[in-house]
């Protein structure tokens, strides 16, 4: 069982040993890892730290997701303007 309080999106990059992750439900929460498993591990603890920082600053804390999902996808490519 994955014990996350919020959903997580993990994005694979062109470098096979570099992944980025973020939570669409937890504004400002992002991170990087060397594998999918590393991202999940870092996200679990990083979300707790992020919540503690929000509490310290008196900022609103999003309601926990009772059924969080993990989505693994390729990195979104930004199109050049012009």
C-alpha positions in Angstrom: 0.0 0.0 0.0 1.2 3.5 -0.9 0.6 5.8 2.0 0.2 9.2 0.3 -2.3 11.8 1.5 -2.6 13.5 -2.0 -2.4 12.3 -5.6 1.0 12.3 -7.3 2.1 12.8 -10.9 5.6 11.4 -11.8 7.0 12.5 -15.1 9.8 10.6 -16.9 12.4 12.8 -18.6 14.7 12.1 -21.5 17.3 11.1 -18.9 16.3 7.6 -17.8 17.7 8.2 -14.3 15.8 11.5 -13.7 12.1 11.8 -12.8 10.2 14.9 -11.7 7.1 14.7 -9.5 4.4 17.0 -8.1 0.9 16.8 -6.6 -1.9 18.6 -8.4 -3.7 18.9 -5.1 -0.9 20.3 -3.0 0.1 23.6 -4.5 3.9 24.3 -4.6 4.9 20.7 -3.9 7.4 19.3 -6.3 10.5 17.1 -6.3 12.9 14.9 -8.2 14.0 11.3 -8.0 16.2 8.7 -9.7 13.4 6.2 -10.2 9.6 5.9 -9.8 10.1 4.2 -6.4 12.5 7.0 -5.3 9.9 9.6 -6.3 7.1 7.8 -4.3 9.4 7.5 -1.2 10.5 11.2 -1.4 6.9 12.3 -2.0 5.6 10.5 1.0 7.9 12.4 3.4 8.0 15.6 1.3 4.3 16.0 1.5 4.4 15.8 5.3 7.2 18.4 5.4 5.2 20.6 3.0 2.1 20.4 5.2 4.1 21.3 8.2 5.5 24.4 6.4 2.0 25.5 5.4 0.9 25.1 9.0 3.9 27.2 10.3 3.0 30.0 7.8 -0.7 29.9 8.6 -1.6 29.0 5.0 -4.6 26.8 4.1 -4.0 23.1 4.0 -5.9 21.1 1.3 -8.2 18.4 2.4 -6.6 14.9 2.2 -7.6 12.7 -0.7 -9.2 9.6 0.6 -8.3 7.7 -2.6 -5.1 9.3 -4.0 -3.7 8.2 -7.4 -0.3 8.0 -8.8 0.1 8.8 -12.5 3.3 8.1 -14.4 3.7 9.9 -17.7 6.2 11.3 -20.0 7.4 14.9 -19.3 5.2 17.5 -20.8 6.9 19.3 -23.6 6.4 23.0 -23.8 5.8 24.3 -27.3 8.0 27.3 -28.4 6.0 30.5 -28.9 6.1 32.0 -32.2 
